[in-house]
């Protein structure tokens, strides 16, 4: 765990840069993937959200959030939804406006379509409405790639 937290607190460092005192990098990376797939980061974030400011877990909040950033790709959409729902923005692996927003996409899916236009004015209004929905859908998907410089600059 010390190796995982060391690497998480070193932004952008690859697994191979792990100091030898933490063990072999591939072993630590495999352990990290297993923890992620078993939902450890999900549970730690939920516990962080439940605890008060004086709780001992708060002393390692930074390390947990940094490790969760590394786990974001492996944790998938469920981890991203949890981070957003709990409001732990420091656990996001980039600026929120560049990441997928599953809550927005669910809201868009429930939005009814406008009625079929019958006049020219209604057609223009429907076109504008659909353009707005398209822009929101693009925003809900997030960026396909977040530049490394932006990810590293994100707190």
DOPA-772719 format. One record per residue (C-alpha): x, y, z. Coordinates in steps of 0.001 Angstrom, whole numbers, padded with zeros to 6 digits, always signed. Example, Ala and Ser with C-alpha at 12.3 -4.5 7.8 and 13.67 -1.06 7.14 Angstrom:
+012300-004500+007800+013670-001060+007140
END
This chain:
+000000+000000+000000+002913+002347+000739+004169+001843-002804+000741+002630-004253+000432+005785-002163+004009+006822-002997+003345+006480-006707-000039+008202-006425+001561+011211-004769+004094+011457-007611+001971+012804-010507+002668+011252-013868+005211+008731-012604+005092+005328-014302+005103+002106-012303+008709+001402-013304+009829+004473-011280+008729+002826-008046+011687+002685-005596+012989-000829-004894+012049-000702-001198+008367-001050-002204+008923-004245-004154+008774-005071-007832+006777-002524-009854+004790-005164-011746+003772-006838-008465+002606-003548-006942+000770-002645-010162-000992-006024-010172-001988-005562-006519-003309-002080-007345-005430-003448-010207-006842-006175-007957-007749-003626-005282-009431-001443-007890-011436-004294-009389-012492-005387-005884-013880-001894-005193-011435-000737-002507-011316+002860-003776-015115+002987-003962-015371+001932-000327-012623+004285+000841-014282+007260-000875-017644+006405+000662-016027+006164+004078-014234+009476+003538-017549+011143+002722-019099+009739+005931-016302+010770+008295-015976+014065+010102-013063+016469+009714-011274+015147+012847-011426+011457+011840-007998+009721+011433-008923+008700+007872-008877+012393+006923-005105+012462+007512-004602+010315+004402-007442+011818+002341-004967+013318-000138-003267+009956-000706-006615+008177-001159-007837+010769-003674-004555+010632-005613-004670+006832-005750-008304+007015-006867-007233+009230-009768-004952+006437-010942-007799+003951-010504-010328+006066-012438-009696+004369-015766-009873+000896-014218-012837+001741-011968-014895+002832-014933-018051+004880-014963-019226+003607-011572-016217+005185-009862-016676+008444-011771-020361+008620-010790-019478+007940-007158-016815+010671-007090-019233+013200-008576-022064+012164-006243-019845+012450-003155-018433+015792-004293-014796+014717-003922-013506+016692-006906-009873+016129-005933-010357+012431-006709-011230+013215-010349-008384+012608-012788-009013+015861-014657-011214+018942-014724-014886+017956-014354-015918+019805-017520-013607+017581-019611-014714+014266-018077-017846+012279-018930-020887+013338-016942-023177+010307-016594-025716+012275-014556-026163+014774-017393-026488+011998-019965-029207+010314-017873-031070+013607-017646-030798+014080-021417-032124+010574-022009-035287+011480-020075-035796+014780-021919-038806+014546-024251-038396+015495-027891-040352+018505-029157-043555+017820-031104-043308+017482-034876-043135+020963-036440-045940+022083-038732-044913+025651-039544-041633+027184-040648-041249+028949-037292-041793+025716-035368-039244+023985-037614-036615+026615-036764-037463+026359-033062-037157+022546-033172-033812+022832-034987-032449+025167-032288-033724+022815-029571-032022+019818-031171-028759+021773-031555-028852+022545-027836-029510+018908-026967-026645+017855-029250-024246+020283-027521-025312+018971-024114-024869+015372-025284-021338+016186-026488-020578+017753-023104-021999+014705-021305-019602+012419-023200-016554+014405-022123-013341+014548-024092-011945+011417-025665-008465+012398-024456-007436+014893-021833-004028+016398-022594-001340+015261-020176-000446+018857-019347-004042+019507-018218-004167+016302-016158-000878+017112-014430-001947+020693-013734-005220+019520-012158-004851+019596-008356
END
